[in-house]
Amino acid sequence: MEYRVGVILGLAVAGFATMVGLDRERSFYPTVLIVVASYYSLFAVMGASGRTLAIEIAVGVGFLLFAVLGFKRNMWLVAAALPGHGVFDLVHHWFIENPGMPVWWPGFCGSADLILGARLAARILKGTAHSH
């Protein structure tokens, strides 16, 4: 169920952003990447784990760097990092124990990340998002 909801929400966000014109701004998808990566830190705070929070912040900074470099230099970095975060969602539990994370989150967020990354890649290929 969480996969279905993630796909539907990913399509809805991408469609709404296109309809309203939000994704015409170069900063839209990098901002989405920063936000989705920050949720794991929130979950660590909710789970009251300082060690996990430090790990999640470090990982989040990695995605933040992809967002900034992609925004500044090449949007393909963001288009790769969004589905990369989706894969991270699916394997996160193998590497990091985060007691505040809902059990449904990886499937939900991973699905939405894949949709949003695919949408940005399609915009770049189509020439409606500037890659450089």
N, C-alpha and C positions, 0 to 999 in steps of 0.2 A: 504493500500500500504506500509506504513512504517513497518508493521509487516513482510510482505513478504521480503522487502529489508533487514531488520534486520536478518531474518533467513538465507537468501542467503549470506549475508556478514559474519555472524557467522560461517556458514559452510565453506565459502571460507577461512577465517582466520584460523580456526581449521585445515582444509585440507592442506593449504599451510604450516602451522607450522609443521605439521606431515611430509609432503613431504620433506621439507628442513631440518628438524631435530631440529627446534627451540624448539619444545615442549619436547625434550629430556632433556633439561636443567630445573632443578627444579625451577628456577626463572621465567620461562616464564609466567605461569598463575598467580602467585602473582603480577607480573608486570602489566599484563593486568588488573587485578582487581584494582590496584592503579590508573592506567590511566583512566579507565572508571568512577571511583568514583570522579576523579578530574574535570571532565567536568562540573559538577554542579557549582563548584567555578568559572570556566571560564564564565559560563552563568550569574552568579551573577555579575561578573565584567562588562560584556557586558550590563547588565541591570542597571548598576550604583546604586546598592543597597548594602550599607555597612552592614546593619543588616542581609540581606539575605546572604551576603558573609560569615559573621561570622557563621551563622547556617550551611551553606553548608560545610564550612571548618571543623566544628565540626563533622558533619556526615561523611565527607570524611576521617577524622582521624579514625573513627570507622572501616571503611572498610580497611584502611591502617593497622590497628592493626590486623585484620583478615588475611591480606596478609602476614604480617611479622610472626605472630604466626604460620600460616599454613606453610610457608616456613621453619621456624626453627624447628617446632615440628611435624605437621601432616597436610599433604596436603588436607585431608578431610575438614579442615576448609575453605580452598580456594574453594574447589569443592562445598561447601555449600554456601559460601559468594557470589559467582558469580551469581547463580540463585536468591539468596537473594537480590542482587542488582537489578536484573531484576524485582522482586516483588516491591522493593522500587521505581523503575522507574514508575511503574503503579499506585502507591498510593502517590507518592511524592507531587502532586498538592493538596492533601487533607490536608497536614501539612505545606508545605512551599510554599510561593508565590515567584516565581523566574521569574521576567519579561523578563529576557534575554534568557530563555529556549524556543527553538522552539516548536511549538505545536506537531510536529511529533516525537520529541525526545523520549518520554517515550515508545512508541510502538516499535520504531526502536531499541533503546538501550536495552530495556527489552527483546526483542526477541533474540538479539545477545548474551546477558548475559546468557540466558537460554541454548542456544546451546553450548556456551563455557564451562559453568559449567557441562553440560551433557558430553561433550567430555573429560574433565578432570576426571570426575567420572568414565567414561568407561576405561580410561587409568589406573587409580588406580586399578580398579577391575581386569583388564586384566594383571596387574603386569608390565606394561610398564612405569608407573610413580610411584616412590617410595612415599608411604604415610607417612613414618616416616623418 
